Amino acid sequence: MEALMFTIQHRINPLHVHCRLVEKGIDKPVSLAICRCYEKCVFSWLNWLIILAILICKTRK
């Protein structure tokens, strides 16, 4: 379960998202603007939830 959480955490990372957007053809400045907003509005909350889930999984072992 921990490995899955770490994989999700990596895939929702703003830098990873930025790279995928650039790969899809979005300009770098536009992608950076999108990822900055995403990081502030979405990722900060999701990251805390994933960290909490990882800690819960570790304590259940």
N, C-alpha and C positions, 0 to 999 in steps of 0.2 A: 504494500500500500504506500509506503514511504517513497519508493521509486516512482510510482505514478504521480505522487504529489510534486516531487522534484521535477519531473518531466513537464507537468502542467505549469509549474512556476517558471521554468525556462521558456516555454512556448508563449506565455503571456507577458514576458519581459519586454518593456518598450523598445530596447535595442534590437531584440529579435524581430519584433513587429516591424520596426523601421526597415530592417534588412529585407524582410519579405515584401514590404510595400515597394521598395526600390526594385527588387527583382521583378515585380509585376508591372513595372513601367512608370510608376509615379515619381515625379521629380523629387530630388533630395530635399529642397527647402519645404515643399508641401508635406512630404513624409515626416520631416522633423517637427513641423507645426502640429500635425495630427498626433504624433507620438508624445509630444510635450503635453498636450491637452489630455490624451489618454492616460498618461502617467499620473497626472494630478487628479483627474476625476475618477478613474476606474482602477488602475493598477495598485495604487496605494491601499485601497480597501481590499482588493482581491488578495494581495500579497499577505496582509495580516491574517486573513481567513485561512490561507494555505499554511502559513506558519503555525497557526493554532491547530489545524488538522494534523500536521506533522507531529507537534508536541503531544497531542492526544494519542496518536498512534504509538509513540514511543513509551508513554506512560502505561498503556494497556498491555505492553509486552511483559 
